[in-house]
Amino acid sequence: ITEMRRQQDRHRALLAAMPDILVHVDRDFRVIEYHDANGAHPECLLRGSEGLSLEDCLGREMWQKMRGAFAEADQPGSLGALECAVPGSAGLIYYEARISKTQMGDYLLLIRD
């Protein structure tokens, strides 16, 4: 248990140090966890989306674009990739996402602006 606790603490420290957005999504494309370490992305469409489907969060058009990136991530040894622009209060916000499928069959998304 002590070793597991150390690993959890290490993972939390790594997440806290990341300036990007990390999203954990289950195999049904529902958001399990959203992490924005320093709160630098207040307009991200996935903020506060835990438990919701990606389509509900992003809208049908964006979800259709993202589906292709998930299909890429489903290929062994591959990462999915997506670049997009979404409206923000000061104009368009440009994001890029990298999607990786985990051994458990869910997904991790690393999103950068």
N, C-alpha and C positions, 0 to 999 in steps of 0.2 A: 504494500500500500504506500509506503514511503517513496519508493521509486516512481510509482504512478503519480503521486502528488507532485514530485519534482518535475516530471515531464509536463504535467498540466500547468505548473507555474512557468516553466520555460516557454510553453506554447502561448500562454497569456502575455508574457513579456515580448515575444516576437510579434504578436498581433498589435500590441500597444505601440511598438516601434514603427509599424508600417504606415506610411502616409497615404496609402491607397485604400480602396474599399475591398473588403473580402465578404463574399456572400456564399453561404452553404445552402444548397438546393437539393431536395430529395429527388428520387427517381420519377415522381409524379410532377416535378417542376414546381413544387411549393417551396417557398423560402423558409428554411429552418432557422437561419441566423444571419443577421446583417451586422457588419462590423466596420465602422469608420472611426479609426483610433482617435483622431484629433478633431472630429466634427467639421472637417474642412469641406464637406460636400452636403450642405443643408438642402440643396435642391435635387438630390439624387432621387429618382422615381422609386427606388427600392427601399428608401429610408422608412422604417416603421412597418415593414411589409411581412414580418414574421407570420407564418401560417397562411399567407395568401399565395395564389398561383402567380407565376410570372406574367401570364396573359392578363390577369386582373390588375397587376401593378403597372405594366408597360403599355397596355392596349394591344389590340389585335395586330396592327401593322408592324409595330416594333417586335412583337412576339414572333411573327412569321419570319422576320429577318434573323432573330436569335435562334430559332429552331434549327437553321442550317448549321450554326456554330455548335450546337449541341450534337448534331449528327456527326460533325467532324470529330468531336471529343469522344464519341462512342467508338471510333476506330482505334484498335490497339496501338499504343505508343504515340497517339496524336493529341494535339491540343486544338480546341475550337478557338476561332478568333472572330471578332466583330468590331467594327468601328462605326460610330454613329454620332449624330448631333441631335440634341434635344433642346427645346426652348427653355430658357432660364430668364430670370428677372432682368439681366443685363445683356440679353441676346442669346445666341446659341452656345450651348456647352458641348464640347467635343469629348467623347469618351471612347476608350478602347477596352475591350474585355478579352481575357484569355480564360478558357474553360477547360477544366481537367476533370475527367471521370475518376472517382476513387475506387479502391478495391471493393468497397461495400456497395457500389452501384449508384451512389449519389454523385453530386458535382460540387466543385469549388470554382467560384468565379473570382478572378482578380480584375478589378476595374480601375482604370486610371483615367484622369482627365488631362 
